[in-house]
Amino acid sequence: MTIGEPGDAVETDLSALRVHDATPESVERIRARCLAVLAARRRADEARRERLAPWRAWIEPALALGLGALYLAEALTRAFAVYR
């Protein structure tokens, strides 16, 4: 069975359902509330970033680089052990 087949029972059943659309006024109220929440979150995130110490900007990449180097060193050690 393909989608959109004429005489499809599901399509017939779905067409019998009522449609509940929101009024333009409620859509605008919801949009305004959502934008206000997003703006508040953005301000909170910016304030949090400003409070962070400068060293935190480079600590995460340095930690990732160190762990990556440890992983590669262990992988090379095990590969050399196989060839011995």
C-alpha positions, -999 to +999 in steps of 0.1 A: +000+000+000+014+034-009+007+067+008-021+087-007-039+058-023-074+068-033-100+052-011-076+047+017-094+041+050-070+061+071-073+091+048-110+089+050-110+086+088-085+115+091-107+138+069-136+133+093-117+149+122-124+185+130-097+210+126-089+232+156-069+262+145-057+289+169-069+324+164-044+349+152-046+367+185-037+336+205-009+328+180+006+363+186+003+359+224+020+326+223+047+339+200+053+369+223+056+347+254+080+324+236+102+353+224+102+368+259+114+334+274+141+330+247+153+366+253+155+360+291+174+328+285+198+345+262+204+373+287+210+347+314+235+328+292+254+360+283+256+370+320+269+336+330+295+337+302+307+371+315+311+357+350+332+328+340+369+331+347+392+336+317+410+303+323+378+283+318+379+293+281+410+272+275+408+245+301+383+224+282+402+223+249+434+216+269+418+188+287+404+173+255+438+176+239+455+158+269+430+130+269+433+126+232+471+124+235+468+098+262+445+078+240+468+079+210+499+071+232+481+040+246+469+030+211+505+032+198+519+013+228+495-015+222+502-015+185+539-018+191+533-045+216+515-066+189+545-063+165+571-073+191 
